[in-house]
Amino acid sequence: MSVSVETWRRKGYSLAAMRDLARRGLPRPVFDFADGGAEDEGTLRRNARAFEDIALVPRPLNGAAERDLSIELFGRRLSMPVLIGPTGLSGLFWPGGEIVAARAATAAGTAYCLSHASVCTIEELAAAGAAPRWMQIFIYRDRGLTREFVERAQAAGYDGLVLTIDNQLLGNRERDIRNGFTIPPRFGALDLAAMAGKLPWLMRMRRELPRVTFANYVRPGEASDIGAIAARMGAMLDPGMSWRDVEWLRDLWKGPFLLKGVLHPGEAAEAARSGVDGLIVSNHGGRQLDGALATIEALPRIVAAVNGAIPVLLDGGVRRGADVVKALALGAAACLVARPQLWGLAVAGEPGVAHVLDILRREIDRVMGLMGAARIGDIGPDQLFRQSKGSRDIALG
């Protein structure tokens, strides 16, 4: 790590502090692109606040002088129950954003999921040696394009395929609309004059911005301009996707296959019956359906619906190691983080992402020690307590 990152560690910088550093260092439209949600952003706020309604009940006399944070997921041993989830256009936050973030994940001993909307190609990330690596895909009106993404990921040696199912229509992200956000960002003279504090971002990105594009969608003979590709992408998504598509992909992909965006227990049970290997409980970070329930609220019913048949992961609202522990206690196999790794990326590139993962690792370790849990398997629902909406408290165990 660089000297600055070591300084953050000595000062006890949290994920919230990294967010503040990113907010101060990025142009507002770029920061809001990562930070914002759909419409009134109620689901975005609820994701984080729902964790606060769940209290931990420690059992320190269990003794946990040493803690093992490692987990096994789809036959791979990960150093901790935290993975990096897919985030589009990470290259807007740091040059080569996806590749440097994936390197940080690999160095930390955990997995990285590449977004379909990455600045680098599927093949470029694979060539960087990141492992384990997963690939995010969508169902397109042109099933041939979906097949192409799957076959490219298979040929490039990806370890898992993640079908995102909650993005079939684009969410109404009003912050981006109010900011006049464009991809790549365009700034007038007045914008630049107001951005004196953003000069480090402008300097490191000055050569990158003209080349930023959705690299996986560039076709020979077609415009590679990101605006032209973005205009096509919205029309590519198929709102009519169905379980037939899930079964088709299950047959096509040879390896772990996960659905991301599951909130309903009935859908979770059907996924398990359809041969899906894992679920990611997610509401797209509050960027799609505003008014949806928080992921930690949905988690217990999803876990109950699959009844141990397949692993369930959680994505959304994780801001502390204690949040990860709460999710594990409710049956999650691991958690994904998306916005937090973008904050680290925006502040310091690869060392920044490494620091975000280090924050979570140290916090999980400390919480486990205070809870009396020596291993991930020691964490259970009997160590949780939640305030009910009525006049009495209810235990979760």
MISE-109854 format. One record per residue (C-alpha): x, y, z. Coordinates in steps of 0.5 Angstrom, whole numbers, plus 500, padded with zeros to 3 digits. Layout:
XYZ
...
END
This chain:
500500500
502507499
504512505
497515504
493509505
498507511
496514514
488512513
489506517
493509522
487515523
482509523
479511516
472508515
468507509
464513510
471517510
473514504
466516501
467523503
474523500
471521494
466526494
471531495
475529489
470527484
466532480
459532482
456529476
461523477
460522484
453522484
453517478
456512483
452515489
445516487
439512486
432512483
427517484
427519491
432514493
428511499
431504497
438507497
437509504
433503506
439498504
444501509
439503515
435496515
442494518
441499524
435495526
438489527
442488534
448484535
448479541
455477543
457471547
464473549
465466553
465462547
472464546
475467540
482468541
484467533
479468528
478465521
475469516
475465510
470461506
469456501
464458495
463454489
470450490
474456491
477458498
476466499
480469505
474473507
466473506
466479502
467480494
467486489
460486485
459489478
459496477
459500470
464504468
469504473
474507469
471514470
474514477
481511476
484510469
484502468
479502474
476495473
483492472
486495478
480494482
480486480
488486482
486489489
481483490
486478487
491480492
486480498
484473496
477474494
473475488
471480483
465481478
466484472
460489469
458488462
459495462
466496463
471500460
476494459
474488455
472481458
479479455
483484458
481483465
482476464
489477461
491481468
490475472
485477476
482470480
477468482
473472477
466472475
462476469
455479469
451479463
444481461
438478457
438482451
432482445
438479441
439472444
445472440
449477443
447474450
450468448
456472445
458474452
457468455
462464450
467470451
467469458
467461458
473462453
477467457
476462463
471466468
470462474
462464475
457467471
452472474
445474470
442480473
435480473
433487476
435491470
430489464
428497464
432502466
431506473
429513473
436516476
434523477
440525480
444524473
438527470
439534474
446534473
446533466
450527467
453525460
458519458
463521458
462527462
463534459
464540462
464547460
468553462
464555468
464547470
472547470
472554474
468551479
472545480
479547482
479542488
478536482
484538479
488531481
482527477
482532471
489531470
489523471
483522467
485527461
488522456
482517459
476521458
476521450
477513450
472511455
467507452
463500454
469496451
465490451
460493446
464496441
463492434
468493428
465498423
460501428
461507432
465506438
463513441
460511448
454516447
452512441
453505444
449507450
443509446
443502443
444499450
437501453
434498447
437492447
435489454
429485454
423486459
420479457
426475459
423469463
425462466
426459459
432464459
435462465
434455463
438456457
443460460
444454465
445449459
450454456
454456461
459450464
461453471
457456477
451460475
448465479
442470479
443477481
437481483
432476487
428479492
422474492
422468496
418464490
423466485
429464490
425457490
424457483
431458481
434453486
429448482
432451475
439449477
441455478
448455483
447461487
443467488
445474490
439478494
440485491
435491489
441494484
443498490
437502490
438504483
432501479
425500483
425505488
420503494
423496494
425493500
432493503
436487501
437485509
430485510
429480504
435475506
431471511
426469507
430468501
435463505
429459508
426458501
432455498
433451505
440450504
440448497
444453494
448459497
445466498
449472497
447479499
449485495
447492498
448497504
454494507
458499510
461496516
464489518
458488523
453489517
457483514
456479520
449480521
448478514
452472515
448470521
441471517
444465512
448469507
454465505
458472503
457479501
458484495
460491496
460496490
459503491
465502497
470500492
468505487
470510493
477507494
478507487
476514486
481516492
487512490
486507485
488500487
491501494
484505495
480499493
485495497
484499503
477498503
477491503
482492509
477496513
472490512
477485513
479488520
472490522
469483521
475480525
474485531
466484531
467476531
472477536
467481540
462476539
466470541
466467534
472464532
470461525
464464520
460458521
460460529
455466527
448464527
441468528
441466535
446472536
441477533
436481536
431486532
426491534
419490532
415495529
410494535
411495542
416489544
422486541
423480537
429475537
431473530
434466533
END
